[in-house]
Amino acid sequence: MDSERLDDIVEENEESSKKDPDFVLVEDSDLFESCPDEVSISSECIDELDEEEEQENAKFVKTTRIFWGVLTAISALLLCGLIYMKYIMWNPTDRDLCQDNLFCGSSLAISPDELDDITSTLENSLGIKIEDEFKDEYALLYAVLENDCLTEDEKNVFYGFIDIIKDNPYIDREEAYRSLRNVDVLYKCRPYYFDKTVQGAYSHEFESIGIFEKDEDNLILKHEGIHAIFCNDKTANLPKYFKEGMTELLVNEYFESKPFVELSNYPFEIAGVKILCEVTSPDTVLKAFSTGDMDVIAQDMATITGDIEVARKALDAFGKVFLKHYGELEEDLTYEEIVNECIPVFRGIVTAKYKEEDANRVSYFYNEILLGNIFYDGAYDKYVDDLVEFGSDHKAYFSSKLKNKLASEEIVDKISDDDSKTYKKDK
């Protein structure tokens, strides 16, 4: 600041002091003498505040670390507990799985002489004569014979799967042999993490079947046994409705006294599988189930639609019908929106393939009616009412023996009023 400007300021201050007696001019020296104390006090306050803030931050960090440490420890304990419970659930005897196998893929990996020896052993054990054309199929049952985990009664149930094996050219026999060689059956209370409607379960990881309810007719064991034969790394990701519907349909056709009436476990899933059989063919559906490739069905559909993407989209939407029924559909879609993506395509294929009075076409629409009950409250009761009104559709899809039986004689398996009342009460 130059001297002239300083003189002007001083002169202004003197005039102000004359006008205002309370006005006091502070000399530069006074100002600088007072500043150090002011600054010193402010610095001490700031230091105290900083120290308190650091202590609070340190306390918060410590508390947070303790919280996450405890949470991590609890999570680790729960995880270990679940793993242990799962292990105890499916492998209580701590057994190692046998890796011996007679098959490589779907082909035998033994010499003809070895096959003859195995066939002779099976004939003596089962008390039957095995025809040459079925030696390969019966070789799968040798795994059951060698399985020390199964009781004789359980082995007899598994021996009964021979017709399912005979009728299926697509089964992965190496995987099936591995399962039959190792599978164990455990009878126990239903674990808490299973829904109360679950009667049994199969673990591919431990090759174990859990039976959670009385199984006097071994129908639960047969259902889970089919899972054991067909479940492998390739088929594990098939849609739930497709796996369960196919499995229960096989149980009905090969073992049930009333093969065309489903009153207990998976009526809508079975109707869904039968719809796919009519839209494509039973052989196509069986191939998809055995290989784990749902696209086989879409490719068959595309021979009529002319567009593989349209077929895939329809097949995917059909699966969403069941996901919504299970409460597992992530998308916010109504049944109507889902159905409009698949049923028109299915109907177009069926009407293009079959004449109006064709039995396959009739079966398609019959099962579409049954499946349609899934959209309403009281779905199972409505399903039973339709069975009572329309009766059952007598058609075999996979069992060659049942097909022959249908061709030679009439099968009566009508649903009675008692069956209807019991079924509705149970549901």
C-alpha positions, 0 to 999 in steps of 0.5 A: 500500500503506498503512503498517499493511500495510507494517509487517506485511510488515517484521515477517514478514520479520524473524521469518523472518530469525531462524528462517532465518539464510540468509534475506536481506531485500532492501531496495527500493533494492537491488532497484531498483538491480539492475534496470537492469543486468538489463533492459539485458542482456536488451534487448541479447540480444533486439536481437541475436536480432531482427537475426539473425532479420531476416537469416535472413528476408531471406535466405529471401525473397531465395532464394525470389525467385531460385527463383521468378524462375528457375522463371518464366523456365524456364517462359516459355522452355518455353512459347515453345519449345512455341509456336514448335515448334507453329508450325514443325510446322504452318506451316513456310512462314509462310503466310497463310491465304486468306479468299476464299470462295464460300459463306456458311454452306451457301449460295453467295455468288456469282451464277449467271454466276460459278457457271457460269464456275467449273463450266466451269473445273472441267469442263476441269480434271477432264475431267468433265461436271458436272450442274446439280443438283451445281454447288453441291457441285462449287463446293467443289472449286474451292477445291482447284483454287485451292490452291497448297499441294497437289500434283497427286496430293494434289489428286486425293485431295481431288477424291475427297471429292465423293461425301461432300459430295454425300451430306451436306446438313448440311455447313458449306460455308463452313468446308469451302471455307476448309479446302480452299482453305488446307489444306497437307500436311506429310510429317515424322517424328512429333513427340515429343508424339504417341503412337506409334500416331498416323499423322497429324494435322490442325491447324484453326488452321493448316489443315495436315495432318501425315503421320507414316508411309508412306501409299502408298494415301493412306488417312491423307491421306483420313482427315485430309482428312475432318477438314479438311472437317468440323472447325470451331469448332462441331465441334471439341468433339465427343467423340473417339470420335465424331469418329474413328469417323465419320471412319474409317467415312467413309473405309471406305465411300467409299474402302476395298476392304473397306468393312465390315472395320475392321482398322487404326485405330478398330474400337471407335469405328466400332462405337460410331458404328454403334450410335448409327446403329441407336439413332437413324438414320444421318441423325441421326448425320450431322447431329450430326457435321456440326453439332457438336451431339450433342444431336441424337442425344439428342433422337432417342432421346427420341422413344422414351424419352419423357424427354430427360434419360434419353437425355442421361444414356445418351449421356453414359455411352456416351462414358465407355466410351471415355474409360475405354478411353483412360485419360482418365476422371476418375471412378472407375467400372468398365465395368459401372457405366458400361454400366448407364447406357447399354446398357439404354436403347439396347436398350430403344429398339432393341427398341421400334423394330425387330422381332426379325428386322429387319436394323437390330436385328441390326446393333445387337447385332452391333456391341454384341458387337464393342464389348464386347471393349473391356472386356477385356485383349487387346481388339483380339485378341478383336475380330479373333477375333469378326470371324473367327467372325461375319464382317462386317456388310454394311451401308452407313450413309452412302455412296449408291454403296455402298448401290446396290452392295450392292443390286445385287451381293454384296460379299465382304470376309471377314477372312483368317487372314493379315489376322488374324495381321498385325493382332494382331501389329501391335497 
